[in-house]
Amino acid sequence: MDVEIKKLREPEEYKQAKINSAITFNFQIDTESDALKEHRADADTYGVFEDGKLVSQIIAYHFQMMYHGKYSRMCGIGDVCSLIGYRNRGYVRRLFHTIFDDEHKAGCLYSYLYPFSYKYYEKFGYGYGGSVIKAEIPIERLEGYKCDYDVQMYQTGDPYDPYKEVFEKFALQYTGSVERNDREWLDEFIPVKTHKFMYLFTENGVPRAFLGFRNYHNQGGSLHIDKDIAWDSPEAFRSILGFLYQLRMHNDKLVIHLPQSFPLEPMLTEQWGIKLERHAAGQSRIIDLAGALKAYPWPDETGTLSIGVRDEYFEEQCGTFRINYSSNGVEIEKYNSEPDIEMDINSLSPLLLGAYGFEDLKYYPAGKVSINKNIPVLEKVFTRKPVFVTERF
C-alpha cells in the first residue's frame, strides 16, 4: 500500500476534495461545476493519498489574527475528514503533524477551529478558544438611547474603506479578531445574497461604527446581528442601540452576539426580559510557543516566572521555560528547576490567548494543571483579556 501526504495542486484534486467533503458531511454539490476545481488563495488543502486515491484531507486557512494589539499569523482548520473505510488509520493525525510543522516554519502563532467534538480535537493539542454571549433584548429596553451619528445604508458601489477603518479600530480592542480580506468584505456587502442590511455610522465624516443585520419582522419581529458589528468606543455602541430603538415599530426583539467580556447589563437601565446565553466559540492551539510568550502583554515592570509545558507534537515546546520580563522587553530561556506552574498545551493556549485567567486554571480537572509556587505573580500576570473571535471559516 502506497501512502502519500501532500498539498493539493491540481484542479481535479480540489474537485475530489470537495466531493469527499460533501460525502462526509452530507451536503449536496453540483459535481459538474468548474467552481469545484478552484483553489482558494488564502488556504492550502492537505491530503492523504492511498494508492493514488484521495482518502483524507484538512484545509488550512491563512489569516491574520489580532493577538494582544498586533496582527499575527493564524491557521484556521476546516474540512477535517476521512472517507468511510479509511478511518482509524492515523491519517488525520499525520495531516496535523504536517500542517503544524509547515505553519510553525511560516511564523504562525496560533491555530483555531470550530469542532464537531471538543474532546476529539483535544488529542491534537486544542483547548478552549473563548466564548460569545448571545443576547435577546426586548427592543423597548433600549428606550433612552439615541443615535448621535449620521447613518447611511450601504448601496451597491459604495466603497468598503470606511467599514475597514472601523473594523481596524474595533479589532485592536479584542484578541481573536481576524483581519478580513477583500473577498470577505465583498461577500458581506451583497444584500440580495446575504439578506442583510449594512449601515455605516459617521461623526463629522469620521467612521465610528458599522452594523449589519437581518430583519425577521415577518417571523416574530426580531433583528439578528451576528459578526457584522463593530464600534470604536462605548459612545459608538450606544449610538448603535439608539439606531436600533428607532426600528421598534416592526421589531420586538434584538438578537445579538457580543464578546464574552462585554458589560451589557450596566448599559440597560432596566434588565427585565433580557436573556443571555454563553456559547463556546471554538478551540485554540499554540503553534509557536516562543512567539506567543514574547507577544503576550507582560507587566511593565521587572519580574520572573516559569512554566512547564507538555506538547506531544512539538518536542522543542516541551519542558520548563523561564520568562524574564521588564520595561525593556521579554527574555525566554529553558530552565531545569521546578516550574511555578505546569500544564499541557491545551491549557496554556487559552491562558495566553486571554480567554482564561489564572483563577480559571484552579478549576481544571486533576492532572491538567499543577500550581507549584509564585502564586501572587501568576495571579497578577494571567488575567482574562477581551477576546472575540469575529470570523468563521
N, C-alpha and C positions, 0 to 999 in steps of 0.2 A: 504494500500500500504506500503510495507516494503522497506525502502531505507537504504543502507549501503555504506559507503565510506571507502576504504581500499587500501593498496598497493597490487598489483597483485603478487601472489606467485606460482600459478600452471601453468604448460605448456599450458593447454587448455585455461587459461585466457589470456596468452600472445598471443596465436594464435587468439583468438576472438578480442583482442585489435587491432591487425594488420589488421584483416578483417574489423573491424569498420572504421579504418583509411582509408583503400582502398575505402570503400563505400563513406565516407565523402569527401575525396579529389580526388576521381575519378581516381584512377590508378589501374593497374592490378597486381595481385599476384597469385601465384600458391597455392591454398588453401590446397593442399595435401602435401606441403613441410614441413618436420620436422623442417626446419630452422625457421618457424614461431613461434615455441614453445620456442625458445631460449631467455634467459634473458640476457640483457646487464649488465655486471659487473659495468659499470660506470654510471648507470641510474636506477631510480625507476619509475615504471608506477603506477599512482594512478587512481582508477576507482570508478565510482558511479554505484552501482548495484541496480536496481529496481526490486523487487520480484525475485531476483537471476539472473537477466539479466544485463550484462554489457552494459550501455547505454551512458556513458560519461567518458572521460579519458584525462589525461595530463601526458606527460613524463617529469620528472625532471632529467636532466643530471648533473653529478657532475664533475666540472672542477676546476683547479687551474688557476686563472686569475691574471696577473700582475697588481698590484694596487700601483702605485707610488713607484716602486722599490722593491716590495716584493710580492711574490705569496700569494693569499688569496682565500678561497673557493668561488666559483661562481656557481650558479644554472642556467643552461640553460633550457629554457622551449620550448617544442615542442609537436607536435601531439595533439593540443588542439581541441577536437571535441566532439560533441554530436550527436547521431543518430536523423534523422528527426522523429518527433513525440515525442521527449523527450527534445526539446529545450524550452528556456524561462521558465525554472523551477528553475533557480538559481543554477544548478548543477556545472557549471564552476566556479562560484564564491565560492561555498563551497569547491571545489577542491583546488582553490588557497589559501583559508584560511588554509587548512590542510597542503599544501606544504610550505607556508610561515612559519607556526609555526614550522614544522619539521626542515626546513633549518635554521631558527633563532637559534634553540637549538643546531644545528650542527656547529654553528660558521660561517655561510655563510654571507659574506659582501654584495654581490650584486647578483641580478638575471638579466638575459639577454635573449632576444628573438628576433626573426625576424617575424614581424607581417604581417598578411594579411590586417590589418587595424590599423593604429596608434591610431585613435580615439577610437577604441574598447578597446584596452589594457590600455588606459589612465584610464579607470574605475577601473583598478586593481592597479593603482599607478605607471605605467610605463611611463617614459619620454624619451626624446631624448637620443640616445646611441652613438652618434658620426656619422661620415661620412667617406667616402673614395673618393679619386679622381680617376676617370677613365681617363687615358691619352692616346690619339692616337698621336703617334710621327712618322713622316717620318724618317726612319732609316738613311737617308742621313744626318739628323740633328745631328747625333752622330759622325760625322766626327771630328777628332781631339782627340777623346778619344782612348786610347789604354789599353789593358789588361796587367797589370804588374805581374799578378799572374799565377801560374800553374793551369790549368783547366783540370779536369778529369770527364768524364761521368760515372754515376753510372752503375755498372754491377751487375747482379744478384749474390748475395752472399757477396757483399761489406758490410762492417759494416756501421751502421747508426750513430755511435758515433760522427764522425766529424761534421755531419749535426746538431746533437743535440747540440754540443758545440757552433756552430754558432748561433743557434736559441736562446740559453740561453743569449748570449750577445746581440742579437737583441731585445729580449723581455724586457730586462732591460730598453731599450730606450722608450718603449711605453706602457702606461697603456691600458689594454684591451687585450694584448697578452695572449693567452690561451695555457697553457702547453700541449704539445702533449704526449699521451701515446704510448706504443709500437704498439698497433693495428693501430693507426692513421698513424704512420710512415710507417708501412708495407703497408697500403692501398695506400700511396703516391708513393711507390717505385716499382710498378709493371707496367713497360712500356706497356705491352700488354693490361693490364686492363685499365690504365689511359690514354694511348696515349700521355704520357708526356715524355720529356727528362729531366733528372735531372743532374746537374753539380755541382761539388764542386770546390771552389776556395781556393787555399792554398798559403801561402807565407813562404818560408823556412820550409815547413812542417806544418805550423800552419794554421788551418782552418780559413778563413776570411769571406767567403760568400758562399751562395748556390743559385741556380737558377733552377726552373722547368718551362718549357714552352711547349705549343702545337704549332706545326708548320702547318700553313694552307697555304703552298705555292701553293697548287692546288685550293685554294679558295680565290683568290685576293692577295695572297702573304703577309701574316701577321703572326707575332709571338704574342701569347697571354699568359700573365703572370697574374695569379690571386694571390693566397695567398702563392705560393711556391717560395718565395724570401726572403732572409734575408742577412743582412750585419752588420758588426761591426763598421763601420766608413765611413765617406764620401769617403775616398780613395778606400775602398772596393766597394762602389756603383759605383764609376767612372770606376773601372775595369770591373764591370758587363756591363756598357754601351759600353766599348771598345770591350768586347767579342761579344756583340750583333751586333756591327757595322760590325764585320767580317762575319756575316751571311746575309749581304745585297744583295748578288748575287741573292738569290731566294726569298727575302722578301723586300717589300717596306715599311711596316708599323709595328710599335710596339704598342701593346695594353697592358697597364699595370695598375694595381690597386695599389695606393700608399696611405700612411697616409694623413689625411686631412690637416696636417700642413707641408707636405713635400715641400721644396723650389725648385720645379722642374725648373721653368723659369730661375733662375740665373745659372743653370748648363749648359744651352744651349746657345752657342754664337749667334745663330740665331733662333728665335722662330717662324718663318714663317711656316704656315701649321699645327701647333700644335692645337689639340682640347682637351679641358679639360671639364669634366663633374663631378659635385659633386653629390654623391648619399648618402642619409641617410642609415646607416648601421645597423639599429636595434634600440631596445629600452632597457633602463636600469632601474633598480629599486633597491633602497637601501633596504636590508633585516635587517641589523644590523647597526642602525644609530650611536650608540656609537662607534662601531668598525670602521666604515668608517670615523668618525670625528677624532678619535685618530690616524689613519693611514694616514690621509691627510698630505701633506707636508707644515706645517705651517712655517712661517718665523723663522729664528734662532735668535730671539730677543724677548723681553718681550712685550706682547700685550694682548688685550681682545676684544672680540666681542660676540654678542648674536644673535641667530637665532630662530625665531618662526616657528614651523613645524606643518603641518596638514597631518595626515596619518590615514585614516579610518580603516586600518587593524590592526595597532599596537597602542593600547592606550598609551603604555609606550613611544612611539616615538612622541607623540603629546605634544605640549607645547613649552615653551621657554628654550633654552639651552644656557648657557654661557660657552664660551671656553676661557680658560686662557692658553696661550702658552708662552714658553720661551725656552732658550737653554737647560733647564733641562727636557723638556717634555711638555705634554699637560694634562690639567685637565678639565673635563667637569662636569657641575652641572646644575640642574634645577634652573630656575630663574623666579621671579614673576613680574619683571618690564617690560616696553615696550621693545621689541627686536629691534636691529638695522635693521633687515630685517626679513620679514615674507614670507613664501611660502609653497606650498604643496609639498609632497614628489616627485611628478612628476617633479617639477622644481629643487629641491635640488639634485636629483640623477645625472643629467648631470653636475651640478655645481661641486660636489665633485669628480666626475669622471675626470673632466678637459675638457670635451667636450664643455662646455660653460664657459665663464668668467663673471665677474660682468657686464661688458659693454653689454653683450648679454641680461642679465635679464631686462635691461631698456626697451627692445622692446617687452617684453612678453605681451600677451593680458591683458586687465584690469581685476583686481581681482585675478590674479595668483600670483603676487609678489608685496609686499608693501615694499618700501625702506624708512625707517624712519630717520636714522641718522648714524653717524660714517662712512660716505661715503669714506673718504680717506683711512681708514683701509680696508674697503670692497674692494676697487679698488686694493689695494696692495696685499691682501691675495688671492682673487679669480681671477686668470688669466687662460687663456686657456693653457692646457698642451698637450704634444704629446700623442695622443690617436690613437690606431689602433687595432681594433678587428680582429684578424688574423685567426679565425677558424669559421666554420659553423656547424650547427647541426640541 
